[in-house]
Amino acid sequence: MSNKVTKELADFLVQIEQRSQFHAGYPYNLSCDYSAIAKFFNHLLNNAGDPYVEPAFGLHSRKFEQEVLSFFANLYKIPEDQFWGYVTAGGTEGNLYGIFLAREIYPNGILYSSQDSHYSIPKAAKLFRIQHNIVNSQINGEMDYDHFEQRLRENRSYPAIINLNIGTTVKGAIDNLDKVLEILERNQIKDYYIHCDAALSGLILPFLDGAPQVNFQKPIDSVAISAKFIGSPLPCGVVLTKKKWVEKVETEIEYIGSTDTTILGSRNGHTPLILWYALQTRGYDGLAREANTCIDNAQYLFQQLQIREYPCMLNKFSNTVVFQKPSQRLIKKWQLAVLEDWAHLIVMQNINRKKIDIFINELLQEEGLLDNAEDFQLQPVLH
């Protein structure tokens, strides 16, 4: 390898390591180490086709993908013989897949999603040519249920395709599944499909005491989950649905010796291995501890801002703390996501209390609420 290549890579590594130290506005767990499986990146792994059909092509990781899917099926309480899923390229692909299935089941269905839904939902409506009715959001980012019912009544003769947010992108709000089901029953809507966009909170909510129950024991039809919370050097996620729905779209592909049931043709074979390794080494209990720690630390940040009367908001069961948009210098340094007059910090595993203290001190100094960082004594959080 030439000196130029060596230097380019060394410089880029330093740059990424520096940026990772102050990465707080986007939902990525940066506390992960996959060096134990690094040797597999010298090999091609392609999971083309259905994860449950052995293909003619031998370089794949289907065994690991199936074990990952079994974990999520158990987490979302759907029997092994009734579910189907696959490891996706991320939350967007999971959302596209859920809406695609809904369109195939109800070709004349109308898609309903709130203003705070992820941008992949209107993208799905465009791609699949589905009529899309946008529902207003409440101030906390949750769906406005009165407006949803109004829009539903206006089109009650059409099937309803509903996107529920299990943690909105900006505010971390959770749409209330039980309220939506009540509205459907009250308006005698029998033909409906419920897709849950659980990109981030889908790996947090199941581990929290008292959190809303969103799983297949209720009449949902698909769930999209990102691997952001698990942490992965490659973007990926999982989509789960009912096996009976997938049977409506599958086609035999002789060329690969499998069935075509996914959005993509060739699929990354390394990401199932990454997820499998994470689940094997951390397990249910480890993920539960991480989820609860992130929620506790988010409450810590929120309460410290409240103590200083800095405008902020935190939804229940969320690790997304929303606050008044600070200076561009802080936005750039901490890589904060902003929307209009607000910014947010997403408390992942790599955002511990020491890092939160540093951020709060910098924020208060920048806003002129603190003359000297040493003068600010962080207050204990009351539980």
C-alpha positions as CSV (number, residue, x, y, z in Angstrom):
1,M,0.0,0.0,0.0
2,S,1.4,3.4,-1.0
3,N,2.3,6.1,1.5
4,K,-0.5,8.3,0.0
5,V,-3.2,5.7,0.6
6,T,-1.9,5.0,4.1
7,K,-2.0,8.7,5.0
8,E,-5.4,9.2,3.5
9,L,-6.8,6.4,5.6
10,A,-5.0,7.5,8.8
11,D,-6.3,11.1,8.4
12,F,-9.9,9.8,7.7
13,L,-9.7,7.6,10.8
14,V,-8.7,10.5,13.0
15,Q,-11.5,12.6,11.5
16,I,-14.2,9.9,12.2
17,E,-12.9,9.3,15.8
18,Q,-13.1,13.1,16.5
19,R,-16.6,13.4,15.1
20,S,-17.8,10.3,17.0
21,Q,-16.8,12.1,20.3
22,F,-19.5,14.7,19.7
23,H,-22.2,12.9,17.9
24,A,-25.4,13.5,19.8
25,G,-28.3,14.6,17.5
26,Y,-28.9,11.4,15.6
27,P,-30.0,8.0,16.9
28,Y,-26.9,5.9,16.5
29,N,-25.3,3.7,19.2
30,L,-21.6,4.3,18.8
31,S,-20.7,2.1,21.7
32,C,-20.1,-1.2,19.9
33,D,-17.1,-3.4,18.9
34,Y,-17.3,-5.9,16.2
35,S,-13.6,-6.7,15.8
36,A,-14.4,-10.4,16.7
37,I,-16.2,-10.8,13.4
38,A,-14.0,-8.4,11.3
39,K,-12.5,-11.4,9.4
40,F,-15.8,-12.0,7.7
41,F,-15.5,-8.7,5.8
42,N,-12.9,-10.3,3.7
43,H,-15.6,-12.6,2.3
44,L,-18.6,-12.0,0.1
45,L,-21.9,-12.7,1.9
46,N,-25.1,-12.1,-0.2
47,N,-28.5,-13.0,1.2
48,A,-30.4,-12.6,-2.1
49,G,-34.0,-13.9,-2.0
50,D,-36.1,-15.2,0.9
51,P,-34.3,-15.7,4.2
52,Y,-36.1,-19.0,4.7
53,V,-35.4,-20.5,1.3
54,E,-31.9,-22.2,0.8
55,P,-30.6,-20.8,-2.5
56,A,-28.3,-22.3,-5.1
57,F,-25.8,-19.6,-4.1
58,G,-23.7,-20.7,-1.2
59,L,-22.1,-17.5,0.2
60,H,-24.8,-16.3,2.5
61,S,-25.6,-15.9,6.2
62,R,-29.2,-17.2,6.3
63,K,-28.7,-19.3,9.4
64,F,-27.8,-16.1,11.4
65,E,-30.6,-14.1,9.8
66,Q,-33.2,-16.6,10.8
67,E,-31.9,-16.6,14.4
68,V,-32.1,-12.8,14.5
69,L,-35.6,-12.9,13.2
70,S,-36.6,-15.4,15.8
71,F,-35.4,-13.0,18.5
72,F,-37.5,-10.2,17.1
73,A,-40.6,-12.5,16.6
74,N,-40.4,-13.4,20.3
75,L,-39.9,-9.8,21.3
76,Y,-43.0,-8.8,19.3
77,K,-45.1,-11.8,20.5
78,I,-45.9,-13.5,17.2
79,P,-45.7,-17.3,16.9
80,E,-42.9,-18.7,14.8
81,D,-45.3,-20.4,12.4
82,Q,-47.3,-17.2,11.8
83,F,-44.6,-14.6,11.1
84,W,-42.2,-13.7,8.3
85,G,-39.5,-11.1,8.1
86,Y,-36.0,-10.2,6.9
87,V,-33.0,-8.1,7.7
88,T,-33.4,-4.8,5.8
89,A,-31.0,-2.0,4.9
90,G,-32.6,0.1,7.6
91,G,-35.8,1.7,8.8
92,T,-36.8,3.2,5.5
93,E,-36.7,-0.2,3.7
94,G,-38.8,-1.7,6.5
95,N,-41.4,1.1,6.1
96,L,-41.4,0.7,2.3
97,Y,-42.0,-3.0,2.7
98,G,-44.9,-2.6,5.2
99,I,-46.7,0.0,3.0
100,F,-46.0,-2.1,-0.1
101,L,-47.7,-5.2,1.5
102,A,-50.7,-3.0,2.6
103,R,-51.1,-1.7,-1.0
104,E,-51.0,-5.3,-2.3
105,I,-53.7,-6.4,0.2
106,Y,-55.9,-3.2,-0.3
107,P,-55.2,-1.8,-3.8
108,N,-57.7,1.0,-3.3
109,G,-56.7,1.7,0.3
110,I,-55.9,5.2,1.6
111,L,-52.8,5.8,3.6
112,Y,-53.0,7.8,6.8
113,S,-50.0,9.1,8.6
114,S,-49.3,12.1,10.9
115,Q,-47.3,15.3,10.1
116,D,-44.5,14.0,12.3
117,S,-44.1,10.7,10.4
118,H,-40.7,9.8,8.9
119,Y,-40.1,11.1,5.3
120,S,-40.0,7.5,4.1
121,I,-43.8,7.3,4.5
122,P,-44.8,9.9,1.9
123,K,-42.0,8.4,-0.2
124,A,-43.8,5.1,0.0
125,A,-47.1,6.7,-1.0
126,K,-45.4,8.2,-4.1
127,L,-43.6,5.0,-5.1
128,F,-46.6,2.8,-4.8
129,R,-49.1,5.4,-6.0
130,I,-51.3,5.3,-2.9
131,Q,-53.7,8.2,-1.9
132,H,-52.1,9.7,1.1
133,N,-54.0,11.7,3.8
134,I,-51.8,13.5,6.2
135,V,-53.1,13.8,9.8
136,N,-52.3,16.7,12.1
137,S,-49.9,16.2,15.0
138,Q,-50.3,17.3,18.6
139,I,-47.6,19.7,20.0
140,N,-45.7,16.7,21.4
141,G,-45.5,15.0,18.0
142,E,-48.2,12.5,18.6
143,M,-51.1,12.0,16.2
144,D,-54.1,14.2,16.5
145,Y,-56.8,11.5,17.0
146,D,-59.8,13.8,16.4
147,H,-58.3,14.8,13.0
148,F,-57.5,11.2,12.2
149,E,-61.1,10.2,12.9
150,Q,-62.4,13.1,10.8
151,R,-60.3,12.1,7.8
152,L,-61.2,8.5,8.3
153,R,-65.0,9.3,8.2
154,E,-64.5,11.3,5.0
155,N,-63.3,8.1,3.3
156,R,-65.0,5.4,5.3
157,S,-65.9,3.4,2.2
158,Y,-62.2,2.8,1.5
159,P,-59.8,0.5,3.3
160,A,-57.5,2.3,5.7
161,I,-53.7,1.8,5.6
162,I,-52.4,3.4,8.8
163,N,-48.8,4.3,9.7
164,L,-48.3,4.5,13.4
165,N,-45.2,6.1,14.8
166,I,-43.5,4.3,17.7
167,G,-41.1,7.1,18.4
168,T,-41.3,10.0,15.9
169,T,-38.1,11.2,14.2
170,V,-37.9,14.7,15.9
171,K,-39.8,14.4,19.2
172,G,-39.8,10.7,20.0
173,A,-43.6,10.6,20.3
174,I,-45.5,7.4,20.4
175,D,-48.9,7.2,18.6
176,N,-51.5,5.4,20.7
177,L,-52.4,2.1,19.1
178,D,-55.4,1.5,21.4
179,K,-56.9,4.9,20.6
180,V,-56.5,4.2,16.9
181,L,-58.2,0.8,17.3
182,E,-61.1,2.4,19.2
183,I,-61.6,4.9,16.3
184,L,-61.6,2.1,13.7
185,E,-64.1,0.1,15.8
186,R,-66.3,3.1,16.5
187,N,-66.5,3.9,12.7
188,Q,-67.0,0.3,11.8
189,I,-63.9,0.1,9.6
190,K,-63.3,-3.6,9.0
191,D,-60.7,-3.4,6.2
192,Y,-57.5,-1.9,7.6
193,Y,-53.8,-2.5,7.7
194,I,-51.6,-1.1,10.5
195,H,-47.9,-0.6,9.9
196,C,-45.8,0.5,12.9
197,D,-42.7,2.6,12.2
198,A,-40.7,1.6,15.3
199,A,-37.3,2.6,13.8
200,L,-35.7,3.6,17.1
201,S,-38.2,3.0,19.9
202,G,-38.9,-0.5,18.7
203,L,-35.8,-1.7,20.5
204,I,-36.5,0.4,23.6
205,L,-40.2,0.2,24.4
206,P,-40.4,-3.6,24.9
207,F,-37.9,-3.4,27.7
208,L,-39.6,-0.5,29.7
209,D,-41.9,-1.2,32.6
210,G,-45.3,0.4,32.1
211,A,-44.7,1.2,28.4
212,P,-47.5,0.9,25.9
213,Q,-47.8,-2.6,24.5
214,V,-47.2,-2.6,20.7
215,N,-47.0,-6.1,19.4
216,F,-48.7,-8.8,17.3
217,Q,-51.1,-9.8,20.1
218,K,-53.0,-6.7,18.9
219,P,-54.2,-6.3,15.3
220,I,-51.1,-4.8,13.8
221,D,-49.8,-6.1,10.5
222,S,-46.1,-5.1,10.2
223,V,-43.3,-3.5,12.2
224,A,-40.2,-1.8,10.9
225,I,-37.2,-1.6,13.3
226,S,-33.8,0.0,12.8
227,A,-30.6,-1.4,14.2
228,K,-29.6,2.1,15.4
229,F,-30.1,1.1,19.1
230,I,-28.2,-2.1,18.8
231,G,-25.4,-0.3,17.0
232,S,-23.9,-1.4,13.7
233,P,-21.1,-0.1,11.4
234,L,-23.5,-0.8,8.5
235,P,-27.0,0.6,8.4
236,C,-29.5,-2.2,8.8
237,G,-32.8,-3.2,10.5
238,V,-35.6,-5.7,10.6
239,V,-39.1,-5.9,9.2
240,L,-41.7,-8.3,10.7
241,T,-45.1,-9.1,9.3
242,K,-47.6,-11.9,9.0
243,K,-46.7,-14.9,6.9
244,K,-50.1,-14.9,5.2
245,W,-49.5,-11.4,3.8
246,V,-46.1,-12.3,2.3
247,E,-47.6,-15.3,0.5
248,K,-49.6,-12.8,-1.6
249,V,-46.5,-11.2,-3.1
250,E,-43.9,-13.9,-3.4
251,T,-42.7,-15.1,-6.8
252,E,-40.4,-18.0,-7.7
253,I,-37.0,-16.9,-9.2
254,E,-35.3,-19.8,-10.9
255,Y,-32.0,-17.9,-11.4
256,I,-31.2,-17.7,-7.7
257,G,-33.1,-20.8,-6.6
258,S,-35.2,-18.8,-4.2
259,T,-38.4,-16.8,-4.0
260,D,-38.5,-13.0,-4.4
261,T,-40.2,-11.7,-1.3
262,T,-38.1,-8.7,-0.4
263,I,-37.7,-5.1,-1.7
264,L,-34.1,-5.6,-2.7
265,G,-32.7,-8.4,-4.8
266,S,-29.2,-8.9,-3.4
267,R,-29.2,-8.2,0.3
268,N,-26.2,-7.6,2.6
269,G,-25.1,-10.8,4.3
270,H,-22.9,-9.2,6.8
271,T,-25.6,-7.3,8.6
272,P,-27.4,-10.4,9.9
273,L,-24.0,-11.6,11.2
274,I,-23.6,-8.2,13.0
275,L,-27.0,-8.3,14.6
276,W,-26.6,-12.0,15.6
277,Y,-23.3,-11.2,17.3
278,A,-24.8,-8.3,19.1
279,L,-27.8,-10.3,20.3
280,Q,-25.6,-13.3,21.3
281,T,-23.1,-11.2,23.3
282,R,-25.6,-8.8,25.0
283,G,-28.9,-10.8,25.0
284,Y,-32.3,-9.7,26.2
285,D,-31.1,-8.7,29.6
286,G,-28.2,-6.6,28.2
287,L,-30.5,-4.7,25.8
288,A,-33.0,-4.1,28.6
289,R,-30.3,-2.6,30.8
290,E,-29.1,-0.4,27.9
291,A,-32.7,0.8,27.2
292,N,-33.4,1.7,30.8
293,T,-30.1,3.5,31.1
294,C,-30.7,5.6,28.0
295,I,-34.2,6.5,29.3
296,D,-32.8,7.5,32.7
297,N,-30.0,9.6,31.2
298,A,-32.6,11.3,28.9
299,Q,-34.6,12.2,32.0
300,Y,-31.4,13.5,33.6
301,L,-30.7,15.8,30.7
302,F,-34.3,17.0,30.5
303,Q,-34.5,17.7,34.3
304,Q,-31.1,19.6,34.3
305,L,-32.5,21.8,31.5
306,Q,-35.7,22.3,33.4
307,I,-33.8,23.4,36.5
308,R,-32.2,26.1,34.5
309,E,-35.5,27.0,32.9
310,Y,-34.2,26.3,29.4
311,P,-37.2,25.6,27.1
312,C,-37.3,21.8,26.6
313,M,-39.6,18.8,26.1
314,L,-39.3,15.0,26.7
315,N,-42.0,12.5,25.8
316,K,-42.7,9.7,28.1
317,F,-40.7,6.5,27.3
318,S,-38.5,8.5,24.9
319,N,-34.7,9.1,24.8
320,T,-35.1,12.2,22.5
321,V,-34.8,15.5,24.4
322,V,-36.1,18.5,22.5
323,F,-34.9,22.0,23.4
324,Q,-34.7,25.5,22.1
325,K,-32.2,25.7,19.1
326,P,-28.8,26.8,20.3
327,S,-26.0,28.6,18.4
328,Q,-24.8,27.3,15.1
329,R,-21.4,26.6,16.7
330,L,-23.0,24.1,19.2
331,I,-25.2,22.6,16.5
332,K,-22.2,21.9,14.3
333,K,-19.9,20.7,17.1
334,W,-22.5,18.3,18.6
335,Q,-24.1,17.4,15.3
336,L,-27.6,18.3,16.5
337,A,-30.6,17.8,14.4
338,V,-32.8,20.9,14.1
339,L,-36.3,21.7,13.0
340,E,-37.4,25.4,12.9
341,D,-36.8,26.8,16.4
342,W,-36.0,23.5,18.0
343,A,-33.1,21.0,18.2
344,H,-32.9,17.6,19.8
345,L,-30.3,15.4,21.5
346,I,-30.9,11.6,21.3
347,V,-29.5,9.9,24.4
348,M,-27.9,6.7,23.1
349,Q,-25.5,4.3,24.9
350,N,-22.5,6.5,24.1
351,I,-24.1,9.6,25.6
352,N,-23.4,9.1,29.3
353,R,-23.9,11.5,32.1
354,K,-20.4,12.9,31.9
355,K,-20.9,13.8,28.3
356,I,-24.4,15.3,29.2
357,D,-22.7,17.4,31.8
358,I,-20.2,18.7,29.3
359,F,-23.0,19.5,26.8
360,I,-25.1,21.3,29.4
361,N,-22.2,23.5,30.5
362,E,-21.4,24.4,26.9
363,L,-25.0,25.2,26.2
364,L,-25.5,27.4,29.2
365,Q,-22.3,29.3,28.6
366,E,-23.2,29.8,24.9
367,E,-26.6,31.1,25.8
368,G,-25.2,33.5,28.4
369,L,-26.9,31.6,31.3
370,L,-23.5,30.8,32.8
371,D,-20.5,33.0,33.3
372,N,-18.1,30.2,34.1
373,A,-18.4,26.5,33.6
374,E,-17.0,25.9,37.0
375,D,-19.8,27.9,38.6
376,F,-22.5,25.5,37.5
377,Q,-23.1,22.6,39.8
378,L,-25.4,20.0,38.3
379,Q,-28.4,19.2,40.4
380,P,-29.3,15.7,41.5
381,V,-32.2,14.3,39.6
382,L,-35.2,13.2,41.7
383,H,-36.8,9.9,40.9
